[in-house]
Amino acid sequence: MPSTANTAAKSPSKSATAPAAPAVASALDAALTDLAIGSAAWSHLTLGQRARLLDRVRATVVADAATWADVAATSKGLGPGHPLRGEEWLGGPHAVILALDAYRRTLAKLAKGAGPLDGVKTDAAPGGRVRVHAFPLDPVDALLLSGHSGEIWLQPGITEAEAARSAGLAQLHPTTPGGIGLVLGAGNQSSIPILDVFYELLAHNRVVILKVNPTQDALVPVFERALAPLIELALLRIVTGGGDVGAYLTQHPDVAHVHITGAAPTFDTIVWGPSSGAGAAETKRRRAENRPLLQKPITAELGGVSPILVVPGTWTEADLQFQAEHVATMRLQNAGHNCIAGQVVVVSSDWPQRDAFLAALEKAYAAAPTRPVWYPRSAEKLRAAAADYPSGQWFAGGTRALVEIDGDQDAAALERTEYFAPVLGVVELPGLGQEFLDRAVAHADDRLAGTLGANVLIDPVTQDALGAGFERAIADLRYGAIAINTWTAFAFLQPTLTWGGFPGSTIDDVGSGIGIVHNSLLLDHVERTVVRGPFRPFPRSLSAIGRPGTFSALPKPPWFVTSRTGAAVSEGFSRFQMTRDWAGLVGTMLQAFRG
């Protein structure tokens, strides 16, 4: 049986709600039959054999990494020489290599009779929580990403002993099969569907049928080669197609579980049925009777409206420029087509440097390299933003908007609509210091849609002055990922951390989703990830030597959209992760300093 059921080629033109054609259904049935055999094979692999299998996958990913990054960049309209092509290295093969290495380390520990948390520092976080210091765990990460750290906060009441006992998830019982999981792949970042496949296998012992989003069809041959060791053992099948394929698979009796990365309306259609058209009335009845259409478990990552809380302090001109470029990156990376893109900047109306910061932000936002706004329906989203906020400023040929909400404007559309396109808003609240921070946290929790990620920018002097009040405010933020002086995408990229919405969502009110992914330590009872970065890059970070977590040897990060050498440095860092070529790394670091 071929590794890919090319259902898209066999499907006649039809609406997404039409049933799958007989030939399509037959191909999907055959793929599921293969996976049933693969599920039995997976349950017979020892932990050591699974680790060695990941080594084989690593080798095939490395072999196709350059093609992977090139196809992904080209599919998004980033031709040779474009300064943002490096995004497709970091968001593609780089992320996958990091994950494979991290999962392999966990399997190796378990195979030796140790636990994933052995040798990992834990301590107390506010509110009776255990905090796992999950990044950096590799000395190389500590060197390259100095000043960056990551913590996993467990749910209140979970003890260190309980965390240690449960760490390992399904790999504590490797002979227990988990059945077949359906992964409905994301369409925006090429690593996401692959990372979701890994998590199904390792956290749940589920073999996977991966339905690729049509935006990533060009990458299917790359995925087939990169994941060939999993496909050969029938642990994975990759299929393509439209809504008819997804609908058939979600309702298939051989599929035990569904995982989707996408949007809440798609989730609701899968779980309850269509919200418009002929089936809308029946969907409404199902909801009223709590009678879901989907009769199997589902997890999801669904995005949201991410805040950027700018805590007022005394910043230098260089600070204002750097953090303005930082905020612009949070919105413009991947043309804004990220579930974790920053969308609402919350600033203090009482901050003496408010005007200077907003001027720096406008300049950075306007000056970032132009690129296609490529994701489906983006033009529609931009038109909606223009209609909602006709006073907004437009840049880059009308492809990116900056909206400053004044006292007479309604911020509801900005705060409740995930535009998934280059729309950045600014909202003002009164106050300074702790008063502002507490008000901003409550605003983000209560007014903004979703709970996937929140960003906080604060200078070291102000953070020190707030003391324990700052950590209490972080604990009050109800988000699955919180980034302090870095972007929440850093949490996404590091596999030892966790990714997903804040716990508490249900199929009735799904918010940013249900469950987590990545999580290479295979921890249970996770509440959130908190990442911290340096407020200033090298060499200005030299002034912070001696203060933990504030010094960085990294100049402007290569993921900044304003980095002049970001493409070369991102590729160089990725190649170093693959080869550990220190001579090559020296050249990459020299390019980084020129960025």
N, C-alpha and C positions, 0 to 999 in steps of 0.2 A: 504494500500500500504506500503511495507517495506520502511524504511528510505533511504536505499541504493539500487540503481539500479546496481546490480553486473554485469555490462556489460562486464567486462573483461572476466569473466568465459564463457560468451555466445558467445564471438567473435571468429570466426575462425582465424587462422594465416593468416595475410595479411599485405601488406605494409601500411604505415601510411596514404597514399593518397587514399586507396581503400574506397569505400562507406561503411557506417555502414550496417551491416546485418539487415534484417527485424526484427528479435527478439530484437536486440539491439535498433533499432529505436523505436520500440513499447514501450520498457521500458523507454526510454528517454522521449517519448511523454507523457507517464503516469505521470512521475515525473513533467513535466512542467504543466500538467493539475492540479496537486495538488497545485503547486506553484501559479497558477492563483487564486485559492481559498484563499491561504495564503496571497496573496497580498491584497485582500479585507479585510481579518481579521486584518492585520497589520494597515491598514488605520483607523480601528475602535478602536485601542488601544489608550488610553490617554497617555500623557507623564509619568504620575505616574505609569500606568500599564506597560509601557515599562521599566521603572526603576526597578520595581519589577520582571519583567521577567529576566532582567540581573542578579538580585540577585539569581534567580533559576539556571541560567546558571553557575554562580559562584560556587554554591554549587555542581553541578555535575562535574565541572572541578576539584574542590578540591578533590572530592571523587576519581577521577581517575588520579590524578596528578602523583603519584608514578609509576603507571603502564605506563602512558604516557612517562615519562622520561626513564624508563627502556626499553620499546619497541624501542624508538627512538635511544637510545644508542646502544642497541644490533643490530639493523638493520644497524648501521654504523660500526660494528665490535669492539665496545668498550665493552668488557666483564666486569663482576663483578670485582671490584677492580682497574679498569683502572683509572689513575689519571685525565683523561679528561672527565669522564662521567658527571661531573657537567655542562658541556656545554649544555647538553640536558634538564636540569632543566631550565637554564636561557633562552635558545632559544625556549623553549616549554611552559609548564604550567605557569612558572613565568611571561613571557611576556603577556600571555593571562589574568592572574589574574590582573596584572597592568592595562591593557586596560579596562577590565570590571569595575574595580573600578573607573577609570577616566571617562568613558562614563556615568556611573551612576551618578557621581557628576554633570556632565553637564546637564543630564536630570532632576535631582532634582532642579537645579537652574532654568531651563526653566519652570518647572512645577509650581514654585512659582512666576513666572512673572519676574524673574531676567534674566540677560544675562550671557553667559559663561565668558565674560571678567570682570564682576563685581568683584571687589576686586583683580584683577590681574594688576600688575604694567605694565605701558607702558611708553616708552620715545622715543627719537629720535635716529636713527642709521644713519650712513653716507649716503649721497646721497638723502636726502629728504625722508627717509623711517621711518615708524613707527616700533618700536621694542616692541614685547610682551615678557615679562619675564615669560616664561611658565614652567620653572622648577628651583627649587622645589616649588611646591604649597602645599605640605604636610609636616608638621613638621618632620615626621618620615624620609622622604626622605632627608630633610635638615640635619638630624643627621647622618644617615647611609652613605650618599653620600656627606658629607661635602666637600667643595671645588669644587664641580661640579655644574654647572648651565647650563641652556638652554634658548635660545632666539629664537623666530620666527620673522624673518624680513619680513614685508609685501612689496608688490611691490611699487616702487616709486610713490608718488602722492596719495596713499591711506591715508586718514585721520583717526585719532583715532575714530571720530564719525562714519565714514563709516564702519570701522572695527567692532565697537560695534553693529551697526545696522544689519550687515550681519552675525554676529556670531551666529551659530545655524544651518545654512544650511537647510536641509530638515526638521529638527525638529521645525523650525519656522512655517512649514505648514504640520503638522503631518497627516492630513486627505487626503493629496494629494498623491495618489499612484505613485510609480516610476517604476512599472512593474517588470520584472524578469531580474536579472543580472546574467551573466555567469562569474564565477571566475575560471580561469585556474590556478590551484594552483602551488606554487613553490615546488621544489623537494629537497631543501637543508636544510631548517630550518622548524621545524614542526609547529611553531606558525604562519608562514606567511599566509597560506591559511585561517586560522581561523580569524586572524586580518583583512584580506581582506573581509571576510564575514561580520564582524561587521561594517566595514566602508560602505559597500554597503547598509546595513540596516539603519544605522544612519545618514550618510551624504547624502544619496540619496533616502531613503525610498524604496529601491529595495530589494525584496526577492531574494534568491540566489540558483542557481544550481551550486554546487561546484564540479568541476572535479579534482580529486586528481591526482597528479603526480604519475606515477607508482613506483617511488622510495619510496613513502610513503604508499603504499598499506597495509603494516603491521599495520599502525596506524588507518586504517579506523574503526575497531571496537571501538577503544578508542575515536575517534572523534564522533562516533554515540552516545556513552554513555555521553561524556562530553557536547555535544550540543543537548541532547535529548529534552530539553524544546523548542528549536527552531524547531526541527524536528516534534514534536507533533503538533505544530500549523501550520505546512506546510509553515513555513518561510524559510526552508532550505531543500534541497535534496542533497545528496552526491552520486556521481557516479564515477566509475572507468573505466579504459580502455586506449586505445592507441589513435593515431592520428585520427582514424576514428570517435571516439566519439567526440573529440574536434571539428573536421571539421563539423560534423552533427550539433552540438549545436551552433557553431558560425553562421551558416547560417539559423538556425531555426527562423521562423517568430515570434514565441512567446518570443524570447530572445531580450530584448530591448537594452542591453549594454553588452560589453565584457571587462573584466579586466584580464590582464595576468601579472604574474611575471615570467620572463624567460630571453630569449636572443633575440637580434634584428633579427636574421634570422628567428626565429619562428614567431615573430611579422609580419615580411614582408610576410611570407607565408600566414598567416591569412588574412592580408589586401589586398595583391596583387596577391597571388598565388605562385606556386612553382617556384624556381629560376633555377631548372635543370630538365632534363627529358622531357617528352612529352609536359608538359604544360608551359615550359619556354618561348617559343615564344609568347604565348598569354599573359603571365605575363608582358613581355617586352612591348607589345602593350598597355596593360592597363596603365602601368606607363606613357608611352609617351602621352596617351590621358587623363591622370588623371581620370581614370575610375576604382576605387578600386573594388575588388571582394567583400569586406565587406561593406555592405550598412547600417551600424549602428555605433554609437559611440564606441570608444575603448580607454581605458586608460591602462597604462603599467608601470612596473618598470623593467628595463632591464640591470642594472649593468653598468660596464665600467672599466676603468683602473684608480685606485685610487692612487693619489700621497701622499707621506709623505715628507713634506718640513721640513728639519732640519736646523733651523736658527742658524748660528754659534754664540757661546758665550763662556764664561768660565765655564766649567762644572767640577764638582768633579769626582773622580773615581766612586763613588756611583751613581752619575747622569748618567755617561756613561753606567754603567751596567744596571740600571733601564730602561733607555730609549731604550737601545738595546733589552732588553726583551720585552718592549712595542712594538717595531717595529716587532719583531719576532711573537708576538701574533697577530698583525694585519694581517699577512700573513698566519699563521699556524692554527688559530682557525678554527675548523670544517674541518681540513685538507686542508684549502685554498679554500673550496667550498662555498664562500660567494660573493655575488655581491658587497660587500663593502670591500672586502679584500684589504689591502694595497699592491700595486704591484711595484711601482717605488719610491725608496728613492732618494730624490734630496738633495745633500750635496754640500758644498762649497769647491772648490779645494784650496781656500786660507785659510781655517780654520786650525789653528795650531793643533787642536785636531782631525782632520779628520781621520788620521791613527788609533788613539786610539779608536775612535768611531766605525770604520769599523771592527777593531779587536774584539771589544766587541760584535758587531752585529754577526759576524761569529760564535763566541763562543756560543752565546745565540741560534742562529738559528740551530746550530748543536746539541746542548744539549737538546733541547725541546723533550718531550716524543714522541716516535715513535707511529704511528697509521696507520691504513689502509687508503690509498687514494682511496676512495670508489665511488666517483660520476662517472656515466657513461661517457666514452670517456676521462677520466683523463689520462690514459696511453698514448693515442694519443697526448694529449696536452703536456705531459712531453717529448715525443719524438720530438715534433715540437720545443720545447724550446732547447733541446739538439742539434738539427740540426742547429737552428738559431745561437746558442752561444756555440760552442764546447769547449770554454775555461772556461765555467761556472763551479763552484764548486758544487759537489753533496754530499748530506748527507743522513743519515737515510736509508742506503741501496739503494741509488739511487732514493729515493722518494721525495726529495726536492732539489731545485736548487737555488744557489745564483750567480747572474751574475753582475759583475762589468764592466760597459761599459768604455772602454778606448778611447783614441782619434781616433783610427783607426776603431772602430766598429760602425756599424749602429744601433742606438737604436730604429728604427722604429717598428720592430716586438714587442719589449718589451713594447713600448708606445702605440701601436695601437691594440694589441691582448689581450683580457681579457682571460687569461689562465684558470681561475677558478680551479686552481690546485696550488700546492706549488712551485711557481716560483717567486722569489723576485729579483728585479734589482736595481742597484745603478747607478745613473747618476750624473755627476759633472758639476757645473756651477761656474764661477768665481765670486768673490766679497765677501764683508762682510757687515753686518748691513743692512740698508735699500736698498742699491744697490743690494745685493744678494736676499733679500726677493722679491723685485719688479721683478727681473729677473726670480726668481723661479715661481712666480705667473703667469707671462706671459707664461712661458714654459708649466706649467700645463694647462692653458687655451687653448693654441694654439696647443700643440703637443700631448697631451694625449687624448685617446678616452673616450668619455662619460663625464657626468656632475653630477654623483650621489653623490660622496663624496670626500672630500679632508681633509688631516690631516696636522697640523702644530705643530711642537715641538719647544718651545722657552723658555729659562730660564727667570725668573722674572726680573733680572737686565737688560737683553737685551731688553725685552719688554718695560720696563719703559723708557729706553733710546730712543727707537723708537717713543714712545708717539703716537700722532695722526696718524703718518705714518703707524703704525701697523694696526690700524683699517681701514685706507683707503685701505691697501693691502688686508685685509680680504674682504672688499666690492668689490674689483676687482676680487676676485676669483669667477668664474661662476660655482658654484656647489650648488646642492640642500641641502647638509649637509656639514658643515665645523666643524671640531673638533680641538680645540686648547688644546694641552697637554692632550688629551684623544683620544679615537678612535671613529670614526663616528658611529660605532655600538652602542655606548651609545645613540645617537640620535634615532636609530632604536628602542631601547628597551624602551624608555620613551614615553608613549602614548600621553602625553600632547604636544609633539613636532611633527613635520611633517616629512614625508619620501617620497622622490621622486626626480627625476632629476630637474635640473634648468629649469625654464620656457622657452619656445620658440621652443621646438621640435614639429615636425609635423609628419603626417603619411608618408610623403615623405622622411624625414630625422629624424628618431625617436630618435637617440642618446640613452640616458639613460632612455627614456620613456616620457610619457605624464601624467600629473596629480600627485596627492599626495594621501597618505593614512595615517592611524593612526590619528593624528590631533584630539584628543578627545575634544578640545575646539570648534571644528567644525568651524574653521576660513575660510574665503574666501580671495582671492587675496594674497595668500602666495607666497613669492619668495624663501625663504630658511630657514633653521634652523642652528643656530650657538651654539655649545656646548663648554664649557670650563671646564678644569679640573686642578687639582694641578700638578705642575711640579715635586714635590717630595712627596712621601708617608709619612705616620706617621712611626717613630717619627721624621724623618728629616724635616717634614713640620712644626715642632714647631718653627723653625726659621722664619716662615712666619706669625706668629700670629700678627694681626694688619693690615695686608695687605689683602684687600678683595679678596676672590676667590683663595687664594693660600694655606691656611691651610687645611689639611685633617686629620680626625681622623681614616681614613682607611689605613691599611698597604698595602702591595702588593695586588692589586685587585684580587679577586678570578677568574676572567675571564682570567688572564694572564696564558699562557700555561706553565709557569715556576713555578706556585704556587703549593707548595707541598701539601697543604690542599684544593686546589681549588674545588675538587669534593664535599667534605663534607661541605665547606662553601657555595658553590652555592646552594646545597640542603637546607642548614639551612636558608639562606636568603629567599629562595622560600617558605619554610614552615612558616617562620615568616610573609611573606606577606599574606599567607592564614589564619593564626590563630591569629596573633598579640600576640604570646606567648613570653613575655619579658624574662622569665627565660630561655627559649630555645635560645633566641637571645644572651644572655650572653655567653652561651656555644659556640655558633657559632663564636662570636667575639674572644673568646680565641683561637679557632682553626685558625681564620684568622691571629692572631698575630704569630702563629707558622708556617704560610705559607711562 
